[in-house]
Amino acid sequence: MNQVNEVLLRSLTPSVLAILVRRGADFAAAEDAVQDALIEAVRVWPADPPRDAKGWLVTVAWRKFLDATRAEAARRRREDLVDEEPAPGPAPTVDDTLQLYFLCAHPSLTPSSAVALTLRAVGGLTTRQIAQAYLVPEATMAQRISRAKHTVSGVRFDQPGDVATVLRVLYLVFNEGYSGDVDLAAEAIRLTRQLAAAIDHPEVAGLLALMLLHHARRAARTAPDGSLVPLAEQDRGRWDTKSIAEGVEILQAALARDRLGEFQAQAAIAALHADAPAAEETDWVQIVEWYDELARLTDNPVVRLNRAVAVGEADGPRAGLAALAALDDSLPRHTAVAAYLHERDGDLTTAARLYSEAAHKAPNLAERAHLTRQAARLNARRSR
């Protein structure tokens, strides 16, 4: 299958699946039928491409579903569907993809299952690709997705979905970043664009803006040897100015609607970082103000931890340490933030010790290596 057809199939998969579910197929059976239709498309389309690709997939998937339904006597409750097969023709123009987002982010699912199901059903990724991205065996991921499909199979589209839950799932996808042959950050942006096209909601726009602004810095985040490069030390000439401009434009339109949410506030902070030509020109006072808004919206201790860093930049390291002292020291990155602020305050001995402690608590090798280097750097300075 050539690349154009692969992209087309992935873009059509969620709406085809949603149409089958809306017609009465349960989620697990509908997803199996759509996968069978995609396999058929790979076989047939190169020699005989359809005029209406979506309509073709809907017709074939529905027939696959009916074939499976007829074959299972235990599912006689669906027999009324067998006599209601729609005539072949153009697919309905109604886009049910939004409902599919809500279904995949159902509150009965764990976050990891919701993410996996979203990537499978809405993103159109294979089980193998999702397993590679999460660094787990394919069989493990297949079981996770199967359980998730059966969990939501009895859920009907008769209640309004929770946009906030969908956005949290997409943000989880984005934060997984990149591993295997699937760029999950880029995939999350693609899915959020799709969601933004389906629903007019300022927080959807805010999340898309936030993703674009963060993703714009991706090329500058790591050195050639793979080590982390802190924001203040990044080569801003490597930032993607096109993505920054798009993110800022989307954010401004969302903020103009005066319905502030947490993703808009986070995007505003990212935009202020992106707007600074150099680290020392960052408008930290305004960033603190946005963190205050974000803390009011979420009351999230991690937000308050990041605010302490911003206060340290705006009002001096001792003010930052005072803000940090009010927080639980078991918070992730608390020790690393304390080390940074103590270094800014000139206490290299304490800072080196805290960097070393933070390295032992780091959640991944790259961060551990970065913090270890910071400790070694300060120890070398102290020994001169």
C-alpha positions in Angstrom: 0.0 0.0 0.0 1.4 3.4 -0.9 1.8 6.2 1.6 -1.1 8.2 0.2 -3.6 5.3 0.7 -2.2 4.6 4.2 -2.8 8.2 5.2 -6.3 8.2 3.6 -7.3 4.9 5.4 -6.1 6.2 8.7 -8.0 9.4 8.3 -11.3 7.6 7.4 -11.1 4.9 10.0 -12.6 6.8 13.0 -15.6 8.1 11.1 -16.3 4.7 9.5 -16.1 3.0 12.9 -18.4 5.6 14.5 -21.0 5.1 11.7 -21.1 1.4 12.5 -21.5 2.0 16.2 -24.3 4.6 15.6 -26.1 2.0 13.5 -26.2 -0.4 16.4 -23.0 -2.4 16.2 -21.2 -2.8 19.6 -17.7 -1.3 19.7 -15.7 -4.5 19.7 -17.6 -6.1 16.7 -17.6 -2.8 14.8 -13.8 -2.4 15.3 -13.2 -5.9 14.0 -15.4 -5.3 11.0 -13.6 -2.0 10.2 -10.2 -3.8 10.4 -11.5 -6.5 8.0 -12.6 -3.7 5.6 -9.2 -2.0 5.8 -7.5 -5.3 4.9 -9.9 -5.7 2.0 -9.1 -2.1 0.9 -5.4 -2.8 0.9 -6.1 -5.8 -1.4 -8.6 -4.2 -3.8 -7.8 -0.5 -4.0 -4.5 -0.6 -5.9 -6.1 -2.2 -8.9 -9.6 -0.7 -8.5 -9.7 2.5 -6.4 -13.2 3.5 -5.4 -14.7 6.9 -6.2 -16.1 7.3 -2.7 -13.5 5.8 -0.3 -15.5 6.4 2.8 -18.7 5.1 1.4 -16.8 2.0 0.2 -15.4 1.3 3.6 -18.7 1.8 5.3 -20.5 -0.6 3.0 -17.8 -3.3 3.3 -17.4 -2.9 7.0 -21.1 -3.1 7.6 -21.3 -6.3 5.5 -18.4 -7.7 7.4 -20.3 -6.9 10.6 -23.5 -8.5 9.4 -21.6 -11.7 8.3 -20.1 -12.0 11.7 -23.5 -11.3 13.3 -25.2 -14.0 11.3 -22.5 -16.5 12.2 -23.2 -16.1 15.9 -26.4 -17.6 17.0 -25.8 -16.3 20.5 -26.2 -12.8 19.2 -29.8 -13.1 17.9 -30.6 -9.8 19.6 -29.0 -8.2 16.6 -31.0 -10.1 14.0 -33.2 -7.0 13.3 -30.1 -5.3 12.0 -29.6 -7.9 9.3 -32.8 -6.8 7.6 -31.8 -3.1 7.7 -28.7 -3.1 5.6 -28.5 0.4 3.9 -28.2 0.5 0.2 -24.7 1.1 -1.2 -23.9 4.8 -1.9 -22.2 7.9 -0.6 -21.5 7.8 3.2 -23.5 10.1 5.4 -22.1 13.5 5.7 -22.7 13.5 9.5 -19.3 13.1 11.2 -19.6 10.8 14.2 -15.9 11.0 14.9 -16.5 13.3 17.9 -18.7 10.6 19.6 -15.9 8.1 19.0 -13.5 10.4 20.9 -15.9 10.5 23.8 -16.3 6.7 23.8 -12.6 6.1 23.8 -12.2 8.5 26.8 -15.0 6.8 28.7 -14.6 7.2 32.5 -14.8 3.5 33.0 -11.4 3.1 31.3 -8.0 3.6 32.9 -5.9 6.4 31.4 -3.6 3.9 29.8 -6.5 2.0 28.3 -8.1 5.1 27.1 -4.9 6.3 25.4 -4.4 2.9 23.7 -8.0 2.7 22.5 -7.9 6.2 21.1 -4.7 5.5 19.2 -6.3 2.3 17.8 -9.8 3.5 17.0 -9.4 7.2 16.3 -5.7 7.2 15.3 -5.9 4.1 13.2 -2.6 2.7 14.5 -2.0 -1.0 14.6 -1.6 -2.9 17.8 2.1 -3.5 17.0 2.7 0.2 16.5 1.0 1.1 19.8 2.9 -1.6 21.6 6.2 -0.3 20.2 5.4 3.2 21.2 4.8 2.1 24.8 7.7 -0.4 24.8 5.5 -3.3 25.8 5.0 -6.7 24.1 2.4 -6.7 21.3 0.4 -9.5 23.1 0.2 -7.3 26.2 -1.1 -4.3 24.2 -3.6 -6.5 22.4 -5.0 -7.7 25.7 -5.3 -4.1 26.9 -7.0 -2.9 23.8 -9.4 -5.9 23.8 -10.4 -5.3 27.4 -11.0 -1.6 26.6 -13.1 -2.4 23.6 -15.3 -4.8 25.6 -15.6 -2.3 28.4 -17.2 0.3 26.1 -19.2 -2.1 24.0 -22.4 -1.5 25.9 -22.0 2.2 26.0 -24.6 4.1 24.0 -24.2 7.5 22.3 -27.2 9.0 24.3 -25.3 11.2 26.7 -23.1 14.2 26.0 -19.4 13.4 26.2 -17.0 15.0 28.5 -14.7 17.2 26.5 -12.3 17.6 29.4 -11.7 13.8 29.6 -11.0 13.6 25.9 -8.5 16.5 26.1 -6.7 14.8 29.1 -6.4 11.6 27.0 -5.0 13.5 24.0 -2.6 15.4 26.3 -1.4 12.0 27.7 -0.8 10.8 24.1 1.2 14.0 23.4 3.4 13.7 26.5 4.4 10.1 25.5 6.5 11.8 22.8 8.4 9.5 20.5 9.4 5.8 20.6 9.3 3.0 18.1 8.1 3.9 14.6 5.2 6.1 15.8 5.7 9.8 16.7 3.0 10.1 19.4 3.5 13.8 19.8 2.8 14.4 16.1 0.0 11.9 16.2 -1.6 13.7 19.2 -1.4 17.0 17.2 -3.1 15.3 14.2 -5.9 14.0 16.4 -6.4 17.3 18.2 -6.6 19.1 14.9 -9.3 16.6 13.9 -11.1 17.2 17.2 -10.8 21.0 16.7 -12.4 20.7 13.3 -15.3 18.7 14.8 -16.1 20.8 17.9 -16.0 24.5 18.5 -14.5 24.7 22.0 -11.9 27.1 23.3 -10.2 24.5 25.4 -9.8 22.2 22.4 -8.1 25.2 20.6 -6.1 25.8 23.8 -4.7 22.3 23.8 -3.9 22.4 20.1 -2.0 25.7 20.6 -0.2 24.2 23.6 0.9 21.2 21.6 2.1 23.3 18.7 4.1 25.6 21.0 5.8 22.8 22.9 6.4 20.7 19.7 8.0 23.8 18.1 11.0 23.4 20.5 11.5 19.7 20.0 14.6 19.9 17.7 16.4 22.0 20.3 15.6 19.9 23.4 18.4 17.4 23.0 22.1 17.7 22.1 23.6 15.5 19.3 24.7 13.0 22.0 21.1 12.7 23.2 21.5 14.6 26.4 18.8 17.1 27.6 19.2 20.8 26.9 17.3 23.0 29.4 15.0 25.6 28.0 17.3 28.5 28.9 20.2 26.9 27.0 18.3 25.9 23.9 19.3 27.2 20.5 16.2 29.3 19.7 17.2 29.4 16.1 16.2 25.7 15.9 12.7 26.4 17.1 10.0 25.9 14.5 8.7 29.5 13.9 5.9 28.4 11.7 4.4 26.2 14.5 4.9 29.0 17.0 3.1 31.5 14.8 0.2 29.0 14.3 0.0 28.2 18.0 -0.1 31.8 19.0 -2.8 32.6 16.4 -5.0 29.7 17.6 -4.4 30.7 21.3 -5.3 34.4 20.7 -8.6 33.4 19.0 -9.4 31.1 22.0 -8.5 33.7 24.6 -10.7 36.3 22.9 -13.7 34.1 23.7 -13.2 34.8 27.4 -13.8 31.2 28.5 -10.4 30.5 30.1 -9.4 27.0 30.8 -6.3 25.2 32.0 -4.9 24.4 28.5 -5.3 28.0 27.3 -3.4 29.1 30.4 -0.7 26.6 29.8 -0.5 27.6 26.2 -0.2 31.3 27.2 2.8 30.4 29.3 4.4 28.5 26.4 3.7 31.4 24.1 5.6 33.8 26.5 8.6 31.5 26.4 8.4 31.3 22.6 8.1 35.1 22.3 11.4 35.8 24.1 14.3 36.2 21.7 16.7 35.1 24.4 16.2 33.4 27.8 17.1 36.5 29.7 14.4 38.5 27.9 11.6 36.1 29.1 8.7 38.0 30.7 8.7 36.1 34.0 6.4 38.5 35.8 3.6 37.8 33.3 4.4 34.1 33.4 3.9 34.2 37.2 0.5 35.8 36.6 -0.5 33.1 34.2 0.6 30.4 36.8 -1.6 32.2 39.3 -4.5 31.8 36.9 -3.6 28.2 36.2 -3.4 27.4 39.9 -6.8 29.0 40.4 -8.2 26.8 37.6 -6.7 23.5 38.6 -5.3 23.7 42.2 -2.6 21.3 40.9 0.5 21.0 43.1 2.7 20.5 40.0 1.5 23.9 38.7 2.5 25.4 42.1 5.9 23.8 41.7 6.4 25.3 38.3 5.1 28.6 39.7 7.9 28.5 42.3 10.5 28.4 39.5 8.8 31.3 37.8 8.7 33.3 41.0 12.4 32.6 41.5 13.1 34.1 38.0 10.8 37.1 38.5 11.5 38.0 42.1 14.8 36.3 42.9 15.8 32.8 44.1 14.9 33.4 47.7 11.4 34.3 46.8 11.3 31.1 44.7 12.5 29.1 47.7 9.9 30.6 49.9 7.2 29.6 47.4 8.7 26.1 47.2 8.8 25.7 51.0 5.0 25.8 51.1 4.8 22.7 48.9 5.1 18.9 49.7 8.7 17.9 49.2 7.6 14.5 47.8 6.3 16.1 44.6 8.0 14.9 41.5 10.9 17.3 40.5 10.6 19.1 43.9 14.3 18.3 44.7 15.5 19.3 41.3 13.7 22.7 41.6 15.2 23.2 45.0 18.7 22.4 43.6 18.2 25.0 40.8 17.0 27.7 43.1 19.8 27.1 45.7 22.3 27.3 42.8 20.8 30.6 41.7 21.1 31.8 45.3 24.8 31.0 45.3 24.6 28.0 47.7 26.6 25.6 45.5 27.1 23.0 48.3 23.4 22.5 48.9 22.6 22.7 45.2 25.1 20.0 44.3 23.8 17.7 47.1 20.2 18.2 45.9 21.0 17.7 42.2 22.5 14.3 43.2 19.4 13.4 45.2 17.2 14.5 42.4 19.1 12.3 40.0 18.3 9.2 42.0 14.6 10.1 41.9 14.5 10.9 38.2 11.8 9.0 36.2 14.0 8.3 33.1 17.6 7.9 32.1 17.9 11.2 30.2 16.8 13.3 33.1 18.9 11.3 35.5 22.0 11.9 33.4 21.2 15.6 33.1 20.9 16.0 36.9 24.0 14.0 37.5 25.9 16.3 35.2 24.6 19.3 37.1 25.8 17.9 40.4 29.2 17.1 38.9 29.5 20.6 37.4 28.9 22.2 40.7 31.2 19.9 42.6 33.9 20.7 40.1 33.4 24.4 40.7 33.6 24.0 44.4 36.9 22.1 44.2 38.7 24.8 42.3 
